[in-house]
Amino acid sequence: MKRLLWWLLAGTKGGINRAHIIKALKERPYNANQLAELLNLDYKTVRHHLKVLQDNRIIVTQGEGYSTMYFLSRELEDNYATFEEIWQKVEKKGGVV
């Protein structure tokens, strides 16, 4: 999980947006439109990052279509301290580690 989080947050251009999505989903579930509004990001950008996170089993979904809600996966919930540790290092460096 640690290597995967490093890659998702620091190894790719969209890591900062993915971290913001993860942090938002830690607080409560959202759909893609709600995340786009909350994070002031384009809807298509949010959908892209959600797909990356879902493909890597960082988030899971409930529902279908427009009403699909996103949640942190059990694996990420169990390793959230690792996410926070990595995010602090990435954030200090302005997204570049």
N, C-alpha and C positions, 0 to 999 in steps of 0.2 A: 504494500500500500504506500509506503514512504516514497519509493522510487516513482511510482505512478503519480503521486501528488506533486513531486518535484517537477516531473515532466509537464503535467497539466498546468501548473502555476508559473513556473520559471522557464521552462524549456520551449514555450511556444508564445507567439505574439498575443494571443487572447487570454493569457493567464490571469491578468488583473480582472477582466470581466468575469471570468469563471469563478474567481475567488469571491467577488461581490455577490454572485448568484448563490454560491454555497453559503455565505454568511447570511443572506436573506432567508434562505430555506431553513437555516438552523432555527430561526425565530418562528416561522410558520410556513405552511404550504402556500404556494402561489401558482397561478396559471401563467402562460407565457406573456400575455398582454399585461397582466398586473406587474410582472417583473420588469417589462420594458418601461412601464410608467414609473415604477419605483426607482429604477436605476438610471432613468433618463437615457435609455439606449433604444436604437431602432429595433422594431419587432423581429425582423429577419436576423439581426445579429444575435438577439437573445435566443431565438430558435436554433441557430447554429450551435451556440455554446451549450444549450440544453442537450442537443443531440450528442455532442462530444462527451459531456458528462454522463449521459445515459449509456452510451456505447461502452464507456469505461467503468460502468457499475458504481458510479459515485452518487447518482440519483436514481429514483424509481418514480413511476407514474401511477396514477389512479384516474380512471375515466378515459374518455375518448374525445377526439376532435378538439374543438375550441375550448371545451370545458376540462381538458386534461389538467390535472393538478400534479405538481412536482414536489417530491419529498426527498430528503436525504436518505440514502440507502442505509441499511442496518450496519454494513461494513464501515461506512464513513462515520456514522454515529459512534461506533465503537472505537474509531481512530481519530476522533475530532481533535484531540490534543495534538496529534501529529500534524494535522492540517494547520492548526493555529501556530505551531512552532515554525513550520515552513513559511506560512504567510507573513509572520513577523519579519523573517529574514528577507523575503522578497520585497515587502513593503518598504523596509529600510533602504533598500537599494533602488527604489523607484521602479520596481518591476524587472530589474536586470540583476541577475546574480552571477 
